[in-house]
Amino acid sequence: MRGARIQEVDDSFFEKFGSILKQASQKAALEESTPLAPLKEEEEQDGEKSATEVSESRSVTRDSDSGNETLIDTDSEPEDPEKVDFYVEAVGWNLMNLRYYYDSSVDELYLEVLYEILHNVGGCDVGCEVGQHAMLGYVQEAFKISNDKHIELLTQAEAKEPPELMLNVEVVEGKDLVPKDPTGLSDPFVTIYLMSNTAHRYNTSVKSGTLNPVWEEHFSLPMPGNLQEDSLCLEVWDFDPAETVKEKMTKIFEVKGVKGLRKLMKEIAITASTGKHDNELIGTANIPLKSIPAGGMTTYLNLNKKSKLRRQGVLKTRFTFSSEKNSQVAAQEHRHLLRILLLHELESSKVAPYWWCGNFSAPAEGILTQHAAQSGLSQSDNYLAQWSVYCAVTTDHPLSFALFNGLLDKVTKHLQSGLVNEEDVKLFWDGAKKLLPTCYSHIRKLRKKTAGDKTVLKTLREVLNVLYKLSILDLPESIELFPVNLYGWLRDKDDGTKLSILEVLNQAVIQGASDWFVHILDNNECKDKTDESRLQHLIRVIQLVRSDLQRAVEYFDRVFVEVMSFPYSKALYGVYEDKIASLVEPEVTQVCKNLKRLRYSEGSTNSVYLAGGLNGDTGLGTPEVGMEPLAMGTTLFELYLALQRFLTLGQGLNETEWHIYSISKFHSWFFGGVAQWLDIAAYKALTRIEKAVELDNLVPVDTNVKYSSSGVDTLAIFYQIKIFWQQLAWPDVEGCYTFVAKIVDDICRCCVFYSDRMATRVGTVGTVSTVYEERFEVTTEWCVAINNIDYVRQSLQPFVQELGMDEIIQKMCETRSPLEAQRCKETLQNVIANAIDTVKNKIVDLLEVMIKKMMPSITRFLIEGAELLHQDCSSMDRVMRYLEANLDTLYQHLNNENFSRTLDIVWEQLGEVLYELIQANLEHRKAKITRYIDPRRLTKSVAANLDSKRRPPSFFSNLHECLKIMVRSFRQDNKDIYTSDTLKRVEYLLKIHGMETRELIHQYHLERWQEQQAISEPKMGLLTVRAQFIENNLKIEIMNARNLMATDSNGLCDSYVRVGLLPEDSFVNVEKPKTQTHSKNLFPLYDEMFLIQLTPDQRRIQDGLIHLVIKDKDMFSVSNTFVGEAYLHFSEVPDTPAPISSLPQQHLPLSRPANIDGDAMKAIESRQGDKQAREFLKKQRQKMPTKQFFSLG
């Protein structure tokens, strides 16, 4: 519910371009891959027109794919007017002007057919099974002859003499003949004769030394009168040449086996006794003439022998019938008859187009067989007649392409033999010329078929096989295979040479694609002229085109490649991509120009993040994007994705040269649109973030995480932008870098904006007011807000990587230069790093705001604890409970890093408060901590203390004690207790200001000793001494001084050294020895030894100092002049019983107090009511070389 409310802010802007657009793209891709249903027949024939015949005698309507060609566009071959056959009148064609001419020819052909039916040849074919009566009735119906005319012509046929027919016998070969010679072989030959005429015999040639002879010899025997009773006899003999006994003996070495030797001996004996040389019968075969069908047959005849049960071999023979009719006339008559019977078959059976595959009815089959046999037509003549007739008929009634494919195999074998005449070659190519338009029409209209239908794919394969088989034949120069009047869509080659079948196939595919594209545009018109409608129209067109391509890839392409080696889908794509580019580019360019640019109005903080950078103030105001065409923008990128999928298909079809396509640069058309979308998306992101923060209840979205809903919503925006970018898959590396840089910059701005809005959201949370006090308590809302900002920050770097930044840089390195790619990479990294640092600082700022809200209560509790530490034991517990409660909340809900930051800020700000108290005490003014607390909320004593000008040391001492208690409580690991420099400084100052005056004085001397340690070039001279502890005694030897400062007017000095021990209150009863005065000498040599006795307690003082003061003896003055002083720390004095002379000399630089700016001196100066402090301060001023010191006022 909350997510829906957030999306309502921008009407699901990001979802439309992100996940919703992705889902729509996937759905569209699925739809595009689904085959289209075939067009309705009415749609198929839309735009077709007739082709007028050149002949003035007939007009036949032809089929065309479109009506916009300038030439006659027809896919069917019109009949040659010079070869219009007489049978067309018989099937009722509209050729009335030719009727008289053809009547006599039809009668002659009809009479010839009746005659052949009455005098059937052959005895076991279809004609015999059907019977004469059936065939006579069938032929009368086919020729559409009236009964009277039929009776008249039948009477004439019966009166004619029987035909003089010949039986043609071809002895092809023998197989597995029984050997008759001693060598294991035979010398066979065949004798042929009719049983009714045994005297008339025909012999083949002798094939020597073989059991598998090949003869292929032809014989023609006159047909007997009694065909039903007669039979043909074929005898196979082994030829035995006339040889003498001597000649036969020479073959003894060629004998094979014992059986062969026995045969040789028998032959020698017969030759020696009788001198005869008889041939030996191998086997005999008889075949009744009535078993030979009228169409002839090829058979294997078994050779038998009376005395043998086993088969003696096999003889392959071929039988046909023939007449003495002229072969050309017979072939022409057969073609006429074939066409009449075919048209009658098609008319009577009502067979569907492309289904008839060469199967005639039994009467028609019998009639055609008898005519071919009695006309003496060979098998090749029959095949050629069928090719010619079928090709002519298919132009008006399409026959099965499988019929032509099978027939073509038979005809081409005859053509390639080289034994055909020019008339037969011309007849063949005339048929091909009529068939080819139908083939190309099928290819052009392939979309009218249902993709995936096995019948369609089988038909396509048959069509392509026909084209392939024709393409490998040699075309005579005189044949014009592609006349202009039949191929209006065909374009001639530039060099004027003839087009090949493959080239025409390519143009047919291209023309079919062009016609289909026009059909798509005509049937999917744009309803109105708005940008939205125009874009939807383009998407629909691309989907339909891509669907056609997908269908071609899935079903048809494999067939084209296997049969013709033709890349069908690639050819289609080349047509479609150019037309789509021409259609889409101007539309997209105009739509991108029409996209409204962002306009700003004054007075919005969002514009700072959108247009002015992270911290800039541009004064642009709020962008007015309420009326931008977002729906149209979504459609624009749906079009982009449709084009993207279309190009991807092209890349798969043409992997090496896809870049030459016009559509390969389609992304450049959308550059302005993408840039505009990113501008709008940046503003929409800020708006949605603001709404997400507003609706956020600052409760973790899950028990396992520590961030709330607004963090999830913000990342969801980034995710949708990422999806949009991934969907774009921008191919241009330079544009890709430009857009990624823009996205990264906008995302970084959004992160900063989210941080600020989240800080504002929790700014008023946590204040608790009662009648007694008003305090701030850390709540889980503050912790969740901090975690949200950190959650968004942590996701920034992975998000940029998911945008593909590394891949972009790698491509730039490959296409441009490594140096330029590195600069671009560093630029993006700097943007990201700056954004991450900025968000980190925002987290720190928010933590500081939270701690500042805690500081008034902490300060109040601290001050009260300092006032009442030893009076009220609960005063310190209050501040500890307050800190513990709030820090525990932070510890439970923040990560370790942010919790550590919080502690550091607590100590840092606590140090600032305490430092302010100390500084106010030093400067005699009211503390500025009232900016943290309201004095009215303090107790009377504490409020009075704030108003007083001075605070006693006990106050700072108690405050120091409170600080130590707090530090010990929250730094129990004792690791770097005071992490803050300010806190370290404050702890030291509290320690000093909490000291008694005597302790402060000694602290001052310690600071002076530390200053002495830092002197590298003494300007006031050096004092050389030796010192040692011997048990509880201090022995010190004052040896000499060097480069003392002149104090007398003569430029010299009358110096002596006084030895004192510090702190003075610890050494009250100890004497202060001094050396003799050395007059007028800047390099005095004292050489005096002193032994100072100490108590054990005095010896054990931790920070004891030996104070060595050099003064100038003034005879006329009340007091001596201070020259300089030096300090020697007890730790620097060795504790040894060794002779002091054996110890090293210690050269102590002399110095004077330069000012009173030290911490200890300032603390002393602040104690104006302390006599000891005033007197000490007075003495130190007198030591100073000038009067530059702080005024007590």
Secondary structure, 3 states (H helix, E strand, C coil): CHHHHHHHCCCCHHHHHCHHHHHHHHHHHHHHCCCCCCCCHHHHCCCCCCCCCCCCCCCCCCCCCCCCCCCCCCCCCCCCHHHCCHHHHHHCCCCHHHHHHHHHHHHHHHHHHHHHHHCCCCCCCHHHHHCHHHHHHHHHHHHCCCHHHHHHHHHHHHHCCCCCCEEEEEEEEEECCCCCCCCCCCCEEEEEEECCEEEEEEECCCCCCCCCCEEEEEEEEECCCCCCCCEEEEEEEECCCCCCHHHHHHHHHHCCHHHHHHHHHHHHHHHHHCCCCCCEEEEEEEEEHHHCCCCCEEEEEEEEECCEEEEEEEEEEEEEEECCCCHHHHHHHHHHHHHHHHHHHHHHHCCCCCCCCCCCCHHHHHHHHHHHHHHCCCHHHHHHHHHHHHHHHCCCCCCCHHHHHHHHHHHHHHHCCCCCCHHHHHHHHHHHHHHHHHHHHHHHCHHHCCCCCHHHHHHHHHHHHHHHHHHCCCCCCCCCCCCCCCCCCCCCCCCCCCCCHHHHHHHHHHHHHHHHHHHHHHHCCCCCCCHHHHHHHHHHHHHHHHHHHHHHHHHHHHHHHHHHCCCHHHHHHHHHHHHHHHHHHHHHHHHHHHCCCCCEECCCCHHHHHHCCCCCCCCCCEECCCCCCHHHHHHHHHHHHHHHHHHHHHHHHCCCCHHHCHHHHHHHHHHHHHHHHHHHHHHHHHHHHHHHHHHCCCCCCCCCCCCCHHHHHHHHHHHHHHHHHHHHCCCCHHHHHHHHHHHHHHHHHHHHHHHHHHHHHCCCCCEEECCCCEEECCCHHHHHHHHHHHHHHHHHHHHHHHCCHHHHHHHHHHHCCHHHHHHHHHHHHHHHHHHHHHHHHHHHHHHHHHHHHHHHHHHHHHHHHHHHCCCCCCHHHHHHHHHHHHHHHHHHHCCHHHHHHHHHHHHHHHHHHHHHHHHHHHCCCCCHHHHCCCHHHCCHHHHHHHHCCCCCHHHHHHHHHHHHHHHHHHCCCCCCCCCCHHHHHHHHHHHHHCCCHHHHHHHHHHHHHHHHHCCCCCCCCEEEEEEEEECCEEEEEEEEEECCCCCCCCCCCCEEEEEEEECHHHCCCCCCCECCCECCCCCCEEEEEEEEECCHHHHCCCCCEEEEEEEECCCCCCCCEEEEEEEEEHHHCCECCCCHHHCCCEEEECECCCCCCCHHHHHHHHCCCCHHHHHHHHHHHHHCCCCCCCCCC
